[in-house]
Amino acid sequence: MDVMTSRPPEPRRTALPPLRPPAFTGRLHDARTATVVGRWLGVAFAVCFVTGLVSHYLQRPPDWLADALPARPVWGYRLTQGLHVATGLAAIVLLLVKLWTVYPRLFVWPPVRSARHALERLSVGLLVAAAVFEVLTGLLNIAEWYPWPFSFVPVHFAVAWVATGSILLHIAVKSPEIAAHWGRRSEGTRALPAEDAVDRRSLLLGTGAAVGAVTLTTVGQTFTPLKAFDLLAPRHPDHGPQGLPVNRTAAAAGVSARTLGAWRLEVAGPRPYALTLDALRAMRQTAVRLPIACVEGWSVDAGWGGVQMRDLVERAGGRPGRDAVRVTSLEVSGSYRVMEMGAEYAEDPLTLLALTLNGQSLSLDHGFPARIIAPNRPGVLQTKWVHRLEVL
């Protein structure tokens, strides 16, 4: 008797549902909310861009500008860099809210409907990428953590131009929509559901409160009257050797008491000479009170004492007010091991080869035996462990 075998039934094929973009039913993903937050974010980025230009050209001036950089006001860099970091931190909050407001538009289908729409999407892509890059790398720079293979300063500076250009392009493309939702009584705003206005105000008030909280808990590292609230900033203006923070310690720079040995200051010029520390101390001493301000956002006033740079330049046969100075540190390596200061700084009576800090000899971490202190200069250019000056 034959045994008949039956085949198992073939599985039923079901058609996949058509691919559709996700639907967003949440409220406040609207043009009015985006416009208001965008205004705040635009102001923050504008302040960051302008103050960033100041910082960049003070650190790395082109040749034609080097001798014309102003030494006044003495607190100029402290103000501009403090604003740069404070508005950059505020921009993180604003950027997150802005992205939340507009992210449903990333799923618009079809992705490109016209040339204008393509330009709009391109501007949005550039803007988001550049803005996120700027605030993220800026935040990590404040913490002095560099998990990338490129040099922070030139790349951050270059992308700032990309971000600024993409903001201007975005504003140009979206100008009709921005104008329609600019004010509470604008045509586009009146067309939105009236019941959303209360929630929108709550969102904007909450955003403002978050920005205020971030600012209050970080700005004390620069604006010292608020230093008691300095809870989230990576540094406190009073914490460190001799009451000042230290970014780069002597150990990190490869400088030690053994390295110093029989230290002498070498001064090169038409009449070169060398000085021991005792000989420097025997020269006319000048006391000044100047802030030291760093690119990471912290700054603090301190009392400095030492020899005026113009006295050292003149003794070497230089011409104060006309000759620049190259300064070399004992640091083993580093981008700022060799620094040049323009004639404006070298001639200024407040620019010192400092030997004391707050009435005491410099500690090793603060640049013993001698360091530069000058008005309106980034902290990275206040060179520590100076062992050579060259009149240019």
C-alpha positions as CSV (number, residue, x, y, z in Angstrom):
1,M,0.0,0.0,0.0
2,D,1.5,3.3,-1.0
3,V,1.8,6.0,1.6
4,M,1.0,9.4,0.2
5,T,2.9,12.3,1.6
6,S,1.5,15.8,1.5
7,R,3.5,19.0,1.3
8,P,3.1,21.5,4.1
9,P,1.1,24.5,3.0
10,E,3.1,27.4,1.8
11,P,3.2,30.4,4.1
12,R,0.8,33.2,3.1
13,R,2.6,36.2,1.8
14,T,1.4,39.4,3.2
15,A,2.2,42.8,1.6
16,L,4.2,45.2,3.7
17,P,2.5,48.4,4.6
18,P,3.6,51.4,2.7
19,L,6.5,53.4,4.2
20,R,5.1,56.5,5.7
21,P,6.8,59.3,7.7
22,P,5.9,59.3,11.4
23,A,3.0,61.5,12.5
24,F,3.6,64.0,15.2
25,T,0.6,65.0,17.3
26,G,2.4,67.0,20.0
27,R,1.7,70.7,20.2
28,L,4.1,73.7,20.0
29,H,6.1,72.3,17.1
30,D,5.0,75.4,15.3
31,A,6.6,78.4,13.6
32,R,5.8,80.9,16.3
33,T,7.6,78.9,19.0
34,A,10.5,78.2,16.6
35,T,10.7,82.0,15.7
36,V,10.8,83.1,19.4
37,V,13.5,80.6,20.4
38,G,15.3,81.2,17.2
39,R,15.6,84.9,18.0
40,W,17.2,84.1,21.4
41,L,19.5,81.5,19.8
42,G,20.5,83.9,17.1
43,V,21.5,86.6,19.6
44,A,23.5,84.0,21.6
45,F,25.3,82.9,18.4
46,A,26.0,86.5,17.3
47,V,27.6,87.3,20.7
48,C,29.6,84.1,20.6
49,F,30.8,84.9,17.0
50,V,31.9,88.5,17.7
51,T,33.6,87.7,21.0
52,G,35.1,84.6,19.4
53,L,36.7,86.8,16.7
54,V,38.1,89.0,19.4
55,S,39.6,86.0,21.2
56,H,41.0,84.5,18.0
57,Y,42.7,87.6,16.8
58,L,44.1,88.4,20.2
59,Q,45.6,84.9,20.3
60,R,46.7,84.7,16.7
61,P,46.9,88.1,15.1
62,P,47.9,88.5,11.5
63,D,51.2,90.3,11.0
64,W,49.6,93.6,10.0
65,L,47.5,93.6,13.3
66,A,50.1,92.4,15.8
67,D,51.6,95.7,16.7
68,A,48.2,97.5,16.8
69,L,46.3,95.3,19.3
70,P,45.1,97.5,22.1
71,A,46.3,97.0,25.7
72,R,43.2,98.9,27.0
73,P,40.9,98.4,28.6
74,V,42.8,96.1,30.9
75,W,39.6,94.1,31.5
76,G,38.7,93.9,27.8
77,Y,39.6,90.2,27.2
78,R,38.0,89.3,30.6
79,L,34.7,90.8,29.5
80,T,34.7,89.4,25.9
81,Q,35.8,85.9,26.8
82,G,33.4,85.8,29.8
83,L,30.6,86.7,27.5
84,H,31.7,84.2,24.9
85,V,31.6,81.3,27.4
86,A,28.4,82.4,29.2
87,T,26.4,82.8,26.0
88,G,27.9,79.6,24.6
89,L,26.6,77.7,27.6
90,A,23.2,79.5,27.3
91,A,23.1,78.5,23.6
92,I,23.2,74.8,24.6
93,V,19.8,75.1,26.3
94,L,18.4,77.2,23.5
95,L,19.7,74.9,20.8
96,L,18.1,71.9,22.5
97,V,14.7,73.6,22.7
98,K,15.0,74.9,19.1
99,L,15.7,71.4,17.9
100,W,12.8,69.9,19.8
101,T,10.5,72.5,18.3
102,V,11.5,71.8,14.7
103,Y,12.6,68.2,14.6
104,P,9.2,66.9,13.1
105,R,10.2,68.8,10.0
106,L,13.1,66.4,9.5
107,F,10.5,63.8,8.5
108,V,8.7,65.8,5.9
109,W,7.9,63.7,2.8
110,P,9.0,64.0,0.0
111,P,12.3,65.2,1.3
112,V,12.7,67.8,-1.5
113,R,9.7,69.5,-3.2
114,S,11.3,72.4,-5.0
115,A,14.6,74.3,-5.4
116,R,13.6,76.6,-2.6
117,H,12.7,73.6,-0.4
118,A,16.1,72.0,-1.2
119,L,17.9,75.2,-0.3
120,E,15.9,75.4,3.0
121,R,16.8,71.8,3.9
122,L,20.5,72.4,3.0
123,S,20.5,75.5,5.3
124,V,18.9,73.5,8.1
125,G,21.4,70.7,7.7
126,L,24.4,73.0,7.8
127,L,23.0,75.0,10.6
128,V,22.3,72.0,12.8
129,A,25.6,70.3,12.2
130,A,27.7,73.4,12.7
131,A,25.7,74.6,15.7
132,V,26.0,71.2,17.5
133,F,29.7,71.0,16.6
134,E,30.4,74.5,18.0
135,V,28.6,74.1,21.3
136,L,29.8,70.6,21.9
137,T,33.5,71.3,21.2
138,G,33.2,74.6,23.1
139,L,31.8,72.8,26.1
140,L,34.6,70.2,26.0
141,N,37.2,72.9,25.7
142,I,35.9,74.5,28.9
143,A,36.5,71.1,30.6
144,E,39.9,70.8,28.8
145,W,39.0,67.5,27.3
146,Y,40.0,67.0,23.7
147,P,38.9,63.6,22.4
148,W,39.6,64.4,18.8
149,P,42.6,64.4,16.5
150,F,42.4,68.0,15.3
151,S,43.6,71.2,16.8
152,F,40.7,72.9,18.6
153,V,41.3,76.6,18.0
154,P,41.6,76.7,14.2
155,V,38.8,74.2,13.6
156,H,36.4,75.8,16.1
157,F,37.2,79.2,14.4
158,A,36.6,77.8,10.9
159,V,33.3,76.1,11.8
160,A,32.1,79.3,13.5
161,W,32.2,80.9,10.0
162,V,30.2,78.0,8.6
163,A,27.7,78.3,11.4
164,T,27.3,82.0,10.9
165,G,26.9,81.6,7.2
166,S,24.3,78.9,7.6
167,I,22.4,81.0,10.0
168,L,22.3,83.9,7.6
169,L,21.3,81.5,4.7
170,H,18.6,80.0,6.9
171,I,17.2,83.4,7.9
172,A,17.1,84.5,4.2
173,V,15.3,81.3,3.1
174,K,12.8,81.4,6.1
175,S,12.3,85.1,6.2
176,P,8.6,85.0,5.0
177,E,7.7,82.5,7.7
178,I,9.8,84.4,10.3
179,A,8.1,87.7,9.4
180,A,4.6,86.0,9.6
181,H,5.3,84.7,13.2
182,W,7.6,87.5,14.5
183,G,5.1,89.1,16.9
184,R,2.0,88.0,18.9
185,R,-0.2,89.9,16.5
186,S,1.5,88.8,13.3
187,E,-0.6,87.1,10.7
188,G,0.9,83.7,11.1
189,T,0.7,83.8,14.9
190,R,-3.0,84.7,14.9
191,A,-3.7,81.7,12.6
192,L,-2.3,79.3,15.2
193,P,-4.7,77.7,17.8
194,A,-5.4,80.2,20.5
195,E,-5.3,77.6,23.2
196,D,-1.6,76.9,22.5
197,A,-0.6,80.4,23.6
198,V,-0.7,79.6,27.3
199,D,1.4,76.5,26.9
200,R,3.8,78.4,24.6
201,R,4.4,81.0,27.2
202,S,5.0,78.3,29.8
203,L,7.6,76.7,27.5
204,L,9.3,80.0,26.8
205,L,9.3,80.9,30.5
206,G,10.8,77.5,31.4
207,T,13.5,77.9,28.7
208,G,14.4,81.4,30.1
209,A,14.5,79.9,33.6
210,A,16.8,77.1,32.4
211,V,19.1,79.6,30.7
212,G,19.1,81.8,33.9
213,A,20.0,78.8,36.0
214,V,22.9,77.7,33.8
215,T,24.2,81.3,33.7
216,L,23.9,81.8,37.4
217,T,25.7,78.6,38.3
218,T,28.6,79.2,35.8
219,V,29.2,82.9,35.3
220,G,30.8,83.3,38.8
221,Q,34.0,81.9,37.4
222,T,34.3,85.3,35.5
223,F,31.9,87.6,37.3
224,T,33.3,87.1,40.8
225,P,30.5,88.8,42.8
226,L,28.5,85.7,41.9
227,K,31.3,83.2,42.7
228,A,29.3,81.8,45.6
229,F,26.9,80.3,43.0
230,D,29.7,78.9,40.8
231,L,28.4,75.3,41.1
232,L,28.5,73.9,37.5
233,A,31.6,75.7,36.2
234,P,34.7,73.5,36.0
235,R,36.8,76.1,38.0
236,H,36.3,78.4,40.9
237,P,38.2,81.8,40.7
238,D,39.6,81.4,44.2
239,H,40.7,77.8,44.0
240,G,44.4,77.1,43.2
241,P,47.9,77.9,44.4
242,Q,48.2,81.4,45.8
243,G,44.4,81.9,45.3
244,L,44.4,81.5,41.5
245,P,43.3,78.6,39.3
246,V,46.0,76.8,37.3
247,N,45.3,75.4,33.8
248,R,48.7,73.9,33.1
249,T,50.8,72.8,36.0
250,A,54.6,72.7,36.1
251,A,54.5,68.9,36.0
252,A,52.4,68.9,32.9
253,A,54.7,71.4,31.3
254,G,57.8,69.3,32.1
255,V,59.2,72.0,34.4
256,S,60.7,71.2,37.8
257,A,63.2,72.6,40.3
258,R,65.8,70.4,38.7
259,T,64.9,71.9,35.2
260,L,65.4,75.4,36.5
261,G,68.9,74.7,37.7
262,A,71.0,77.8,37.6
263,W,68.3,79.8,35.9
264,R,69.1,83.0,34.0
265,L,67.0,85.3,31.9
266,E,68.5,85.7,28.4
267,V,67.6,88.9,26.6
268,A,68.5,89.1,22.9
269,G,68.8,92.4,21.1
270,P,71.3,94.9,19.8
271,R,72.9,94.8,23.3
272,P,72.2,91.3,24.6
273,Y,72.6,90.4,28.2
274,A,71.6,87.9,30.9
275,L,70.2,88.3,34.4
276,T,70.0,86.1,37.4
277,L,66.9,86.1,39.5
278,D,68.7,88.2,42.2
279,A,69.7,90.7,39.5
280,L,66.1,90.9,38.3
281,R,64.9,91.5,41.8
282,A,67.5,94.3,42.2
283,M,66.0,96.2,39.2
284,R,63.2,98.8,39.6
285,Q,60.1,96.9,40.6
286,T,56.5,97.8,39.6
287,A,53.3,96.6,41.2
288,V,50.1,96.3,39.2
289,R,46.7,94.8,39.6
290,L,45.5,93.0,36.5
291,P,43.0,90.3,35.7
292,I,44.2,87.0,34.3
293,A,41.6,85.6,31.9
294,C,41.6,82.3,30.2
295,V,39.9,81.0,27.1
296,E,38.0,78.4,29.2
297,G,36.0,81.3,30.7
298,W,37.5,81.9,34.2
299,S,39.2,85.1,35.2
300,V,40.2,86.8,38.4
301,D,42.0,90.0,39.5
302,A,45.4,89.6,41.2
303,G,48.3,91.7,42.4
304,W,51.5,91.3,40.4
305,G,55.0,92.6,40.9
306,G,58.0,92.6,38.7
307,V,60.1,94.4,36.1
308,Q,58.4,96.5,33.3
309,M,58.9,94.9,29.9
310,R,59.9,98.2,28.4
311,D,62.8,98.5,30.8
312,L,64.1,95.1,29.7
313,V,63.6,96.0,26.0
314,E,65.4,99.4,26.4
315,R,68.3,97.9,28.2
316,A,68.8,95.4,25.3
317,G,68.9,98.4,22.8
318,G,65.3,98.0,21.7
319,R,62.9,100.9,21.0
320,P,59.9,100.8,23.3
321,G,56.8,101.4,21.4
322,R,58.3,100.2,18.1
323,D,59.8,96.8,18.8
324,A,57.9,93.6,19.4
325,V,59.2,90.9,21.8
326,R,59.4,87.1,21.4
327,V,59.0,85.2,24.7
328,T,60.2,81.6,25.1
329,S,59.2,79.4,28.0
330,L,61.0,76.5,29.6
331,E,58.0,74.3,28.7
332,V,59.1,71.1,27.0
333,S,56.4,71.4,24.4
334,G,53.1,73.1,23.7
335,S,51.4,75.5,21.2
336,Y,52.2,78.5,23.3
337,R,55.7,77.7,24.4
338,V,56.9,80.6,22.2
339,M,54.8,83.7,22.2
340,E,55.1,87.1,20.5
341,M,53.7,90.3,21.8
342,G,53.3,93.4,19.7
343,A,55.0,96.7,20.3
344,E,51.8,98.1,21.9
345,Y,52.0,95.5,24.7
346,A,55.7,95.5,25.1
347,E,55.7,99.3,25.6
348,D,52.8,99.4,28.0
349,P,53.8,100.3,31.6
350,L,51.4,97.6,33.0
351,T,53.2,94.8,31.1
352,L,55.6,93.0,33.4
353,L,58.0,90.2,33.6
354,A,56.3,89.2,36.9
355,L,58.2,87.8,39.8
356,T,55.5,87.9,42.5
357,L,51.8,87.2,42.9
358,N,49.7,88.7,45.6
359,G,52.9,89.8,47.5
360,Q,54.6,86.4,47.3
361,S,57.2,84.9,45.0
362,L,55.5,83.0,42.2
363,S,54.8,79.3,42.9
364,L,56.2,76.8,40.5
365,D,52.7,76.2,39.0
366,H,52.3,79.9,38.4
367,G,55.5,80.2,36.5
368,F,58.4,80.6,38.9
369,P,60.8,82.2,38.6
370,A,59.3,84.7,36.0
371,R,56.2,85.0,33.9
372,I,54.5,87.5,31.7
373,I,51.5,89.5,32.8
374,A,50.0,92.1,30.4
375,P,46.7,93.9,30.2
376,N,43.9,92.7,27.9
377,R,45.6,89.5,26.9
378,P,44.4,85.9,26.8
379,G,45.8,83.7,29.6
380,V,47.5,81.4,27.2
381,L,49.7,84.3,26.2
382,Q,50.7,85.2,29.8
383,T,53.7,82.9,29.4
384,K,55.0,81.1,32.4
385,W,58.6,79.9,33.2
386,V,60.1,82.5,30.9
387,H,63.8,82.1,30.2
388,R,64.4,84.1,27.0
389,L,63.3,87.4,25.6
390,E,64.1,88.5,22.1
391,V,63.7,92.1,20.9
392,L,62.4,91.9,17.3
